[in-house]
Amino acid sequence: MHETLEQILAAYQIHPINQRKISESVYEITDQKRQKYALKCSRLTDDKLKKWLHVYELAATIPLPEVIPVYLHQSEDLYINYQNQIYYITPWLEKAEIDWSKYFQVLANVHVHTKKSTVFPLQQTVKTFNQYESYCRQMQTRLLEWVELFERQHYMSPVELQVCTHYREMNIAIERILTMLSVFIEEINNQHEWSISLCHGNVRREHFVGTNRLHLISWENAYFENAIHDLVHLFSQEATYYDKDFKDWNELFFGSYIQVNPLNKLELLLLIIYLLDMSKYMQTIEQSILHRIDMVVAVQKLQKLYRKIIFGLHFADHVEQQEKS
């Protein structure tokens, strides 16, 4: 790998005095002038490479200062294909101090400045959500059957005990989804336009870097879709942290992100539906019953999914309070 790094850095006319491996794909490079760079060995496929390049075209033309810049090498390209691997170099920036108000503003700026309207197929969308509504009712029945089965056990396994403990909140979540779906289907008939924005595709706290100005790094999974897809990913990630105060976090979101990129009623409904979705929770129970997943792994996975759904319930409550006020 040392020889590979030398070949790549030479194309950028970077003369390193120190190379520090941060992960399997990232190196911190320090040159003779003590300037630092991040060298990334990406997993960009041909399709993802086109989307990644489009991100930097947008960043240059709009512009989007939130997107971390990428250095050009001698051929004035943004990347190097070396031995069938895609490499690129950005400035080295330290991880940002955790400040969710600023994080939300950065993400909102990207979403609002790349937003454009589109028209989605109404009939197909309504059909899809009607099918999902039926699926949710089946999940509700199935979950109750499992709980009744588990409670008949003289000694419950950790997963069985966990599912029974979660049941009350999970049933509330399903009832909430069914209510939201009914409102969503009614609302969608009155609103045919839909917005799409540049989505990062893998938003998480460690991808916010910088001190004076915040940037988002790692745009390899970028795509265009409604902004709520980024938010679902971010919220689902953060919901696994046990020290999070959901009320404060929701207030920060509405006080920063929503102020920059307001979400309409349809988008907020869909965001809640995604957060409350129990598909993976149910799949994990089934995998455990069929012994297709290790017991410890199942317990950990169920707890994380439970936290995401609890977060969704808190978020739904907060949205309703915002509407009333």
Secondary structure, 3 states (H helix, E strand, C coil): CHHHHHHHHHHCCCCEEEEEECCCCEEEEEECCCCEEEEEEECCCHHHHHHHHHHHHHHHHCCCCCECCCCCCCCCCCCEEECCEEEEEEECCCECCCCHHHHHHHHHHHHHHCCEEEECCHHHHHHHHHHHHHHHHHHHHHHHHHHHHHHCCCCCCHHHHHHHHHHHHHHHHHHHHHHHHHHHHHHHCCCCEEEEEEECCCCCHHHEECCCCCEECCCCCCEEECCHHHHHHHHHHHCCCCCCCHHHHHHHHHHHHHHHCCCCHHHHHHHHHHHHCCHHHHHHHHHHHCCCCCHHHHHHHHHHHHHHHHHHHHHHHHHHHHHHC
